[in-house]
Amino acid sequence: MALTVETSRSIPRTADAVGFAVATTGAVPRQLGLSRAALTAHGFDSKVGQTLVVPSSTGPTYIAVGIGDSRKADANAVRDAAAALARACSRRTHVATNLVDSVALDARSAAQAAVEGFTLATYRYTDLKSSKGSAPSTLTVTTSSARERSTETGVERGRTTAAAATLARDLANTPPAYLTARILADRAVEIARATGLGVEVFDNDKLEVMGCGGLIGVNRGSTEPARMVKLTYTPSDPQGHLVMVGKGVTYDSGGISLKPSDASHGNMKMDMSGAAAVLSAMSALKALRCRTAVTGYLMCTDNRPSGSAVAMGDVLTFRNGKTSEILNTDAEGRLILADGLSLATELKPDAIVDIATLTGACMAALGAKIAGVLGTNQSFIDQVKSAADKADEPVWQLPLERSYRRLLDSNVADMKNIGGPYGGAITAALFLAEFTGDVPWAHLDIAGPMNVDGDDGWLSRGATGFGTRLLINLALGFSKPKSNR
């Protein structure tokens, strides 16, 4: 059920649950009917994301929501508090809250964060369920008259960014039979036309003529053809040109290098999360009046074993003419991104970012909550990190250690597609760097945070849509990177 979000100067009479923010200091909202000592006695000490439900027999249910130090609460704190409120009233229909007016943070940022947190915490993928469950249908954000206009702006921005992240989650949660490369391309066309993007789709014949041997090679084992989707967003008088490239492997069996039959294999429908993030982020740019020109490439295929599949020892030739010996068909993401990065480089943009569920090595290094970021230009990497911080989508910079490049040396081609048992996230990035030329480039490896097993703050179990809001922030705040010194 779609969530309706509105603003009001007072609590609507139709609200059946009201969340009152409680800070670590200051007065406790009188509506709760509890003193600070009583709250403490119930184990509630106002930490960010804590909730305490106060039932009522005559009116709406009141919920105390911890916000921490209201003077220091940032957007991440408001987002987490709103997510906690959403989970505490999941069976209510109309929820109201004063979260925005409870913090010193500017109203626009607070309102956007509150809408994001509440919306994303109530998310469930129910397309294939006979029972859709229950969730609030209306959220009212109360605001003072002085902050009303900024609150309304923030609410609208929050609707847009949360809708983009929800779209990315829906795409990544969709089973592979329901989201082939062709279906994903068709969806991209629909979304592009609805959100003011230019769109062009390339089939196998066109890809062959273009020399995209990486994408064609990975697709060889499948009965479903590949697709590449090019998206364009061009505002008037753009302040820079950013290219986004997303890995869109709609199902990854590993190919001839077949994956083991374990829980992670069941999540390989999500191996297109990078392409989902690019598509979803770009769908929000016009509504947010982005001033940066953005081009997106979605590299879409599945990776299957068959008699026609790429074999170990085969050599593929990419769009930029470089060749790779294939020694692991499960290292396929870098092969399709190579063609996308080559095309991106030909546009001579100000910067390129790619996003992919690329390596288990990155997940081993950083765990399931943090994405890795590597690249060739520190100024641009810093922009990516700043965009990640604002989205509360954490990244950690790993070194693009050039001395490891020799691990990719091949006797029969320009390079191998794997670099040995250690430093796999770095050697994968070094492989990709071969296709970026002199353009400032950053690579996001989201293999860890693509999925969560259970609800965690604004994250809901299943696909996370990680990277969508990060990319939105990156495009909105983009500036031409400084040269490396």
Secondary structure, DSSP 4 states (H G I P E B T S, - for coil): -PPEEEEESS--TT-SEEEEEEESSSPPPGGG---HHHHHHTT----TT-EEEE--SSSPEEEEEEEE-TTT--HHHHHHHHHHHHHHTTT-SEEEE-TGGGSSS-HHHHHHHHHHHHHHHT----TT-S------SEEEEE--GGGHHHHHHHHHHHHHHHHHHHHHHHHHHS-GGG--HHHHHHHHHHHHHHTT-EEEEE-HHHHHHHT-HHHHHHHTT-SSPPEEEEEEE--SS-S-EEEEEEEEEEEE--TTSPPPSSHHHHTGGGTTHHHHHHHHHHHTTTTTT--SEEEEEEEEEEE--STTS--TT-EEE-TTS-EEE-S-TT--HHHHHHHHHHHHHHT--SEEEEEE---HHHHHHH-SS-EEEEES-HHHHHHHHHHHHHHT--EEE----GGGGGGG--SSSSEES---SS-HHHHHHHHHHTTSTTS-EEEEE-TTTTEESS-BTTB-SEE--TTHHHHHHHHHT--PPPPP-
